[in-house]
Amino acid sequence: MSPLDLTVIIPVRDSREHLAGCLQYLSESQATPAEVIVVDDGSRDEPGEAAREYGVRILKLDGKRGPAAARNAGARAARCPILMFLDADVRVHPDTVGRAYEALAARDTIGAVFGAYDDRPLAPGLVSQYRNLLHHFTHCSAQTRAWTFWAGCGVIRRNLFLQHGGFDERYRTPSVEDIELGMRLTSAGVEILLVPEVQVCHAKSWTLWSMMRTDIARRAWPWSRLLAGSVPDDLNLRWDQRAGALCAWLTVGFAGAVWFSRTAIWGMLFGATATALSNRRFLGFLARLRGPGFAARAFPLHLLFLLYSSATFAAGTAAGLAVAWQAPRRERP
């Protein structure tokens, strides 16, 4: 089978071990890309050694510039008309590359396609398993006609990518640069599809602190500023998620009131039950996949996620609206 007319671009920074696994699985893919470019974003652990072992092209940036700039550099250097972005800490399935390519090539009107993590994350532990399975469930239950993009495993037409300026390089750390690109493309009329069957295994290990820091500083806050008060009913922003967040705060409120009145414990139990019911699809998915015990242990983590994510998103939205409200006032003579 001849290689696909496709360039795979993998930004990397201090992730040589992850990169080696990513390249190994990519080399075993049923459909092979014509070109693979690894972009070294100022790494200190010499990922080029792993890249050279698999015979891929290596681009080295002048210092740390961020994954957005690294991907853009790879796109400019690419020789193929279709680009596939992969994170260094993912491992493709044998059919991932072929499925993504076929989904994009199905119609000329489709500008980009992205997929999801699979339901077998590599890192053990409750937090890592919960965090990666939440991403899998969110993408696999989202609308297929997407308004965002995902650079962890996504394909896009190169001319379209360059025409619209690629990723915003003001994002110097992994953040919502792919969401921003997707919003920019869809506002220009570009059709983007989420194809859940295009899956990769995530090898990243999460701690509670790294999960909270990422969700707050690199997801909820910048995402809320992007949306500027216009919240779609999709992904983590669905109405059941909003209801779950409200019930989670109700639970916390009654928990605090227990110090003053023991009867508040019934309100706390009601809030926790309502939170579980509003998230019954996700908790049911965890129970079917990992068993009821895992779902029960993951529930407090999910309640915490709903609390800090909703608080950050609300604060970011309020800050954005305040800036928008102040702007006309400053322009008045």
N, C-alpha and C positions, 0 to 999 in steps of 0.2 A: 504494500500500500504506500503510495507516494505521500510525502509530507504535506500537510495542509498549508495553504498560503496565509500563514498566521504567525505573528511574533508574540511570544510570551515575555512579559516584562515583570521582573521580580525586584522590588527595592529591598535593600537589606542594611541593617545597622546592628553590629554586635550580635549577630544571630547565626554564626557559622554552623552550629550543630543543627538548628532548624533548617537552614538552607540546604545542607547536605541531604536531609530527609526529603525536602521538597523536590530537589533535583532528581533524587533516586526514583521517586514515584512518577515524576514527570517522564523520566526516561523509559519507564515501563508502560506508558500509556498506549492504548490500542491505536489511537490516532496521534501521530507525532507532529509537532509544529515545525515549520520550516526554520524557525529561528528562536533562540532563547537569549534574552539579555538580562544579566544581573547588574543592577545599579548599586554600587557601594556608596552609601550615604555617610561617608566619614567614619567607617568602622575602625575599631581598635583591635579586633581579633582576626584580621586578614581573611575575610570570607572568600577572597579570590582563589585560595587554595582549593576549597571545595568546588568552586565554579569551574576551575581549570580541569579538575578530575573528570567532569562531565562534558568538557569541550564546548562550553557555552561562551558567548561574548561577555566581556566585563567592561563596564563603564565605571570610572571612579570620579566622584564629585570632589570639588575642592572644599573639603570641610563638611560639617553637618548642615544640611539645608532642608531636611525634612522629606517625608515620603512623597508629598505632592510634587516637589521639584525633581525628585529622583524618577518618579514615573514619567513626568514630562520630558526629562532628558532621554529616557528610554524610548519614548514615543517618537521623538525627533530623529533618533538614530535608527529606528526600525525600518526594515526594507519591505515589509509585507503590508497589504491594504487593510488587514484586520489585526487589532491589538487585543491581547488577553492579559489582564492584570491579575497577578497572584501575589498574596502575601507570602513571606518566606516561611511562616510557621503553619502553612497548610500543606496537606498531601492530597493530590488529586486521586480520584477513583480511575480505574482503567478507561471508563467511558466519559469522563468529565470533559476533556478537551473536545472530543467529537460531538458530544451533545450540545455544548455551548456554540460551537461553530455552526452546526446544523440549524440550531434555533435562530441564529442571526441571519443565516443565509436563506431561511425559509421564505422571506419576503424582502424586497428591496426597501420597503418603507420602514423596516425595523432598523433603528440606529444603534441600539445597545441591548445587551442581555446580561443578567447576572443571576447567581444561584444562591446557595445556602450552605451552612455547615451541615454535616450529616449528624445522625443520632448516636454516633459512637466516638465521642471525643477521646483523644488519646490520654490527656492528663487525668490522673486519678484524684480522689478527694471530693468532698461534698461541694465546695465552692466552685471548683473548676468544672465539675460535671453539671451543676446547676446553671452556671453562667453560659456555658456553651450550648446546653440543651435549650435554654431560653432563646438564644439567637436562632437555633434551628426551628423551634416552634413558631417564632415570630415571622420568619421568612416563609415558612411552609404554609402558614395560615393567612398570609397577606394577599392583597389583590395582585393578580398577575399583570395587569396594566399598571406599571409602576410610574412613580413620579420622582424617584430617587435613583441612585446608582450605588453599587457596592464594589469597591476595588479589591476586596479580599478574593473574589473570584468573579470577574466580569469581563465581557468582550464588547468591543466597540469598533466602529469603522474609523480607521485612522484619519481620513480626510475630514470627517465630521468632528473628531476629537480636536484636531489642530485648528479647524475653522472656528471653533468656539473657545479657543484659548486654553484647553486642557484644564488641569486642576489648578485651583487658586493657591499660589505658592506663599501666600501670607500665612497659611497654616504650616507652621514649622514643626509641629508634632502630629502624630496620628490623631485625627479628630473627625470632623464632618466634611472634609474636603470632597469626598465622593458624593455625599448627599447634596452638597452645594452644586456640584457639577450636574447631577441628575436634575435638580430643580431648574437650573439654567437651561438645560437641554429641552426639558418638557415645556418650559415656558416659550421656547422657540419653535415648538411643534414637533419635536423629535419623539418618535415612539420608542419607549423602553419597556422591555418585558422582564418580569421576574419568573424564572423557570426553576421551580423547586427541585426538579430532577437533576439539575446541574449541581453536584455536591462535591464538597471537599471535607477532609477530616482535619479538625483543628488540633494542633499539638500544644497550644499555649497553656501554661499552668497559671491559675489565678489564686490570689489570696483575697481575703475579705477587704483588706486595705487597697490593693491594686484594683479590685472591682469597683469599690466606691469612688476612688480617685478618678478612674477612667469615666465612669458613668456621670459623675458630677461635672468635672472640669473639661472633659473632652467629648462628651455626648450631650447631656441635657442642657447645659448652659449655652454652648454655641448653637445647638439645634434650635433652641427657643428664640435666639436672636435672628436666626435665618428665617423662621416662619413668621415672625413679627405679628403674632396674634392670630394668624390664620392656621387653625389646627385641623388637618385632615383626619378622617376616620379610617386610619390604616396603621399597620406596623404596631409600634409601642403606644400609639396615640389613639387606638380604638376606644369606643365608648365603654366597653367592658373594662378596659384598663383604667380609664378615668374614674369609673364607678368604684373599681377596686381600690384606687388611691384614696378616694373620699372615705370609703369604709375603713381603710387602714388608719387614717387620721382620726376617725371616730373611735376606733379601738384604743388608740393612744390617749385620746381625750378622756375616755371613761377609765382607763388604767390610772391616769393621774388623779381622777376624782375618787378612786378607792381609798386614798389617804383620808378623805373627809367623810365618806359614806360607804359602808360596806355593800350597800345595795347597788353601787355603781359597777360591781363585778358582773352583774347581769348585763349591763350595757356593754361592758368590755367583751363578754362572750358573744353578745349579739353582733358587735362590730366585727369580731374575728370570723364568725360564721358567715356574715355577709361578704367579707373580703374573700373567703374561700369560695363561696358560691359564685361571685362575680368572676373568679378566676378558675372555675371548675374545669374548663376545657384544658388549660395548661396543666393543672394539678392532675387531672385524669390522664393526660398524656404521660406525665412522669410516673404515675402509678402503673400504667400499662407497660411502660418501658423498663422501669427499674424496681417496681413493686411499691405497695402502699407505704412501707416503712420509709423508703427514700422520699416519697412525696411528702410525708409528714415532716421529715427532717428539713426538707427544702422549703416548706411553707414559711417558717420564720425569716429565712433569707429573702424570700419573695416579698413578704410584708415590708421588710426593711428596704428593699429595692424600690417598692412603690412609694414609701415615705420620702426617701431622700431625692429620688428622681422627680417626683411631682413637686416637691418644695423648690428644687433648683429650677425646674421648668417654669413654675409660676413666677419665681423671682426674675428669671431672665426675660420672660414675657413682659412683666411689669416694667422692667428697666428699659426694654425696647420701646414700649408704648410711651414711657415718660420722655424719652429722647425725641420720639416723633412728635409728641405734643409740644415740647419746648421749641422745636425747630421753627414753626411759624411765628412764635412769639419773638424769637430773636431777629426774625427778618422784618418785623414791623418797625417803621420809622419812629 
